[in-house]
C-alpha cells in the first residue's frame, strides 16, 4: 500500500490535489491523465468509505444513503451491495445520487472521452473570456504568460448527450458533497 493512500480520506485528498493541477486551457496528454485519475478516485470513494474500518457504522450508512450511485434498475458494485446486506438496507429505499451516478457512468465510459476546443463566439459567452494581461511573480520566468488562451471541453456521450467532465466534478460540487463526511 502506498504511503498516505490507505484510507477513504486519503483517496478523497488525492482527488482534491489532483484536480487542483487540472487546467482545461492546456491541451496535453497530462491533463487527460489528471482528469482520468480524479474521476476514478471519486467513483471509488464510496466503496473505500464503506470498507474503511476507522469509519463509524452510522457514517457509512449516511454516506450510502447520500451517495448511492445506482437507479433501481441498475445493480450496485459488490462492496455497496455487501454493505446494504450487512446493514439490512433495502435497495428500493435508496435514492440515486445523480452526481455520483454521473461519476460511475464516466468511469465506465472513460475510454470514450472526447476533447473539443471552445468556440469563441458561443462558448465565451457561456463561460469566460480567456484573454489575459502579462504578469508573473517571476519576471519573464516559466510562469510568464500573456495573450489569449484556448479552452477545451472534456466530455463523454451518454445517450447522445454530452456530459462535460469538468463541470460534473467542479460545478456539480461532487468534491464539496464529500467534504463533510471527512470532518
N, C-alpha and C positions, 0 to 999 in steps of 0.2 A: 504494500500500500504506500502511496506517495505521502511524504511529509505534508501535513496540513490539508490532506484531501481524504479525510476519514469519516466525516460526519455530514449530515444534511446541511448544516450551517456552512461547512467548508465548501460544499458544492454551490450553495447559494452565493457565497462571497466570490467564488471563482467566476460565476456568471456576471456579477457586478463589475469585477475588474476587467474581464474580457470585453464586455460591452462598452466600457469606457474607452477602449482602444479602437473601437469600430468607427470608421469615417466613410460615410457614403458619398463623399466628394472625391474619393480616390478609387480608380478602377485598377485594382491589383488583386492577384490571387489571395494575398494575405487577408484581405477584407472578407472574402468569401469564407476563408477558413475560420476567421474570428466569429462571424455570424453563425456558421455551422456549429462551432463549439458552444456558443451561448444557447442556441435552440436545443441542442441535445441535452445540455445541462439542465435547462429549465423543464424540459419534457420529463426527465427522470427524477426531478426534485421530489415529487410526491412519493415515489417509490423509495427513495433514500430516506425521506422523512418518516415514512411508515416503518422502515426497517431499523431506524436509529434507536438503539437500546437506551440512550440517555434522554429520550423524549417521552414525556408523560403520556399515558394511555388516552386521557381526555383531550390532550392537544392533538394527538394523532387522529382521534375521531373527528374533532373540529376541522382539521385540515382535510380529511377525507370528504366530509360534507361540503366544505367550501371549494375544494379543487377537483372534485370528481370530474374526470375528463371525457366521459362517455355519455352518449344518449342511451335510452333504454333499449334500443335495437342493436347496440354495439356491445361487444364483450370487453371487459376491462383487462388490463395486464394482470398477470398471475399474482404479483405481490399485492396489488389492490384487491383482487378477488379473495386472496387468503386473509387479508385484514378484515374484509367485510364478513367473511365466515367466522373468524376468530371473535369478533365483537358483535356478531349476530345482527349485522346491518343489512337491511333488505334493499336490494338494488333499486326497486321502484320508489323507495323513499328518498333517493338521492337525486339532486338536480344537477344537470350538466353545467359545469363552469365553461362558458363559451371561449374565454381566453385560453384556458388550459387545453381545451379541445383543439383550438387552432394550433397550439404548440404540438400537440400529438399528431395532427394532420401534417403539419410542416415536417416533423421528424420523419414521418413515413414517406414524404414526398421530396425530401431534400435533394435527391439526385436529379430532381426536375427544376431546381432553382433557375430562374431566368433573370437577366440583368438588362435593364434598358436605361438609356440616358434620358433625363428630363427634357421635355420640350419647353424651351424658354417662354414661348408665347402663352402656353397653357399652364404649365406646372409652376412657373414662377409666381403666378397669381395665387395659386393654392398653397404654396409653401413659402419660400424665402427668395430674396434676391441674393445671388451668390457673387456679388461684386464686393471686393474689399479694398481697403487702402493699405499702403505699405506700412509695415511696423513689426517690430520684433524686440524681444528682450535682449537678443544678441544681435548687434549691428551687423547686417549683411552675413549672418551666420546661417546655419542649416535651417533655422526656424523663420527665415525671412521670406515672406510671400507677398505678392501684390498682383492685382488683376482680377479677372473673373474666373470662377471655378465652376466646373460641371457638377451636377448632382445625378446620382444613379439610384434607381429603384431596384431593389432585390425582391422578387416575388415568386410565388408559385401559382399555378392554376388549380382551382378547386371547383369542380362543376362549372367550368368555363368562366369562373370569376377570379380576378386577380386578387391575391392576398398579399399585401405589402408586408414583408417580414419585419422590417424595422418598426413600422407602425404597430404591428402586433405585439412587439416586445416593449417598445418605449411608450407609445401613445395610449395603448390599452392598459398600461401600468401593471403588467404581469409581475415584474420585479417588485413593484410597490405593494401589490397584493400580498406577496410572500413575506415582506419585511416584518410585519407584526408577529408572525409565527416564530421568529427567532429572537424576540425581545426577552 
